[in-house]
């Protein structure tokens, strides 16, 4: 057993039965230096269960991962005010109130740059809901929030924002920008016809 973890960590892990799930949480605890309380929270939030089956298979085979592999589905967003429904602005506010939890839902290596990040296209200002940077994958990450089902125009919008970042902000040594659309309801058909594989969609779920 890895010596980096305490007996308290293993008391949390012993509650699990799936060896692959246990290995995932051991690796997560070591890489992110999680306390046993933080580990318990990850297990309670079913982080492993919310990973894509392809990601789980990659972990078993110890294959290289992509940035989208560890983005949970659904993404849990804290709703401490217990709102029944939210607007995009309110959804953004809930995320900003607990940025660390939101970033952990996306995986590791993320840092927050700015919300409502302004970009000027022609004579018009546009605002990116959230702009992040991922150190592990050396790229900017554009986040767009939608409180509806994913629509084809959302793909076009985030693609414009990603291209803007690549042409005006990204340095030559950095990788191309990734786009994540977080929506109320997914639409796999639209994503399957999207030409840019850097665009990822995930559902969100409000939790108290």
N, C-alpha and C positions, 0 to 999 in steps of 0.2 A: 504494500500500500504506500502511496506517496507520503513522504515525511513532511511535506509542506502543509498538510492539513491536520487539524486537531481532532481529538476524540469527539468533540461537539459537532464537527463537520460530519464525521462518520455516523454519528447518531441520527443525523438528518438523512444521510444516504441509505442507511439500513432500512428505512421505511419503504424504499423502492425495491421492485422485484426484477425489472428489466436491466440486464447487465449493460446494454448499450446506453440506456438512459443514465445509469450510474456513471459510466465512463464520461459521458457528455458533461455532467455536473462536476465531476472531479476536474476535468480539463478546464471548464469555465471558472471554477473556484481558484485554480492555480494561476491562470492567465490574468484574471481580473482582481486577484487578491481579495476575494470575497470573505467577509466574516461569516460565521456559521448562521447568524441571523439573516444576512443578505442571501446566503445560499437557500435557507428555508423559505424566504420570500420568492425566490426564483422557482423553487419546486412547487410552492403553493399556486403560483401564477401559471403553472404548467407550460413553462417555456419550451421544454423539449417536445411536448405534444403538439405545440403550435408551429413546429418546423415542418417544412415540406418533406414528403417521403423521399424525394431524390436527395435532399440534404442529409437525411439520416443514413441513407445508403452510402453517400460519399464519406461520412464520418466513420462508418464501419470499415470501408475499404481504404481509409486514410488518403483520400484523393484531395487535390487542391480545391479550395472553395472559391466561389465568386461572392461579390458583395451582397447579392440578393439572397444568398443561401440562408443567412441568419436573421433575415427580417421576418418577424413573427407574423402569423396570420390566424386570427385577427390581431391587430395591434391594440393593446389595452391602453386606454386613456383615462386617467383618474377624473372622476366626476363627483368631487366632494360636496357639491351643492345639490346633487341628485336631480339635475335637469332632466325633464322628459325628452326634450328635443333641443338641438342647438343649431345656431347659424355657423357659417364658416369662421366669422370673427370670434364667436364665443368658443368654438372648438380650438382655435389658435390660442386663445387666452388660457384655456384649461391646460394645454400643452406647455405654455410658457411658465405656468405656475409650478410645474415640476419637470423641468427640462431633463434632469438626470434619468428619471424613470422612462421618459419618452425615448431618449437616446439609447438606453439599454434594450428597448423593444426593437430597435433597428439592428442591433449587433454590437460589435466592439469597434473602437478607434474613432468614434465620431466626436466632433467638437462643434459647438454652436457658434455661428458667425453673426447672424442678424435675422430678425423677422421683418416682414414688409421691406425686403431689400429692394431699393429702387434701381431700375435700369431704364435708360432712355433709348427708345427705338423710334428713329425719325424725330418728330417733334412731340412725341407722346411718352409720358412716363408710365411704366408698368411696375408692378410690385410683386416680387416673389414672396410667397407666404413664409417660407423658412429657407434660409441658406445655411448649409452645413459643410463641414470638410471631414473626410475620412482619412486619417493618417495611415492606417493599414493598407489602404488601396490607393493612396496618393491622388485623391480626386475630390472635386467639389460635388456636392449633392444638393439638388434642387428638390424641395418638398412643396407639393401643392395639395391643399385640403379641399375636399368636396363632400358636402353633406347629402349628396344624391347618388344615384347609380352612376357608375363610370360611363362617360359619353365620349364619342369620337372627337368632339371639339376639345375635350380636356387633353387628349393626346397631342393635338396640334399646338395648344397653348404651352404645354410644358416643353415641347420640342423646341419652340422658339426661344424659351428662356435658357434651355441647356446650350443651344447654339450660341446665344449671346455670351454666356459665361466663357465658353470655349474660345470665342474670337476676341474677347475684350479683357478677360481677367485671368484665365488659365495661363500658366507659364509653360514653356516648351518641354520642361522635364516632368510635367504633371500629366496624369492620365485624363482621358475625356470625361466630361461631366456625366453623372448619373442622375436620372429623374425618378422620383417616387411619388406616385399619386395615391393619397390616402382617402378612401371614399366610403360612403355608407354601405354601398352594395357593389360588388365586383361585376365585371362583364368580361368573361374569358374570351368571348368571340371577338370583341374589339381588340383586346391585347394580342390575340393570335394573328390579327391582320395588320398590326402596327409594324412599320418598316424598321423602327429603331429598337434594337434589343436592349438598349440601355435604359429603356423606360419600364418601370416596374409598378405594379398596382397591388395594393393591400387594403383589406377592409379594416375599419376601426370598430372598437366596441367600448362603450362607456362603462366604467366600473366604479363603484363607490369605494 
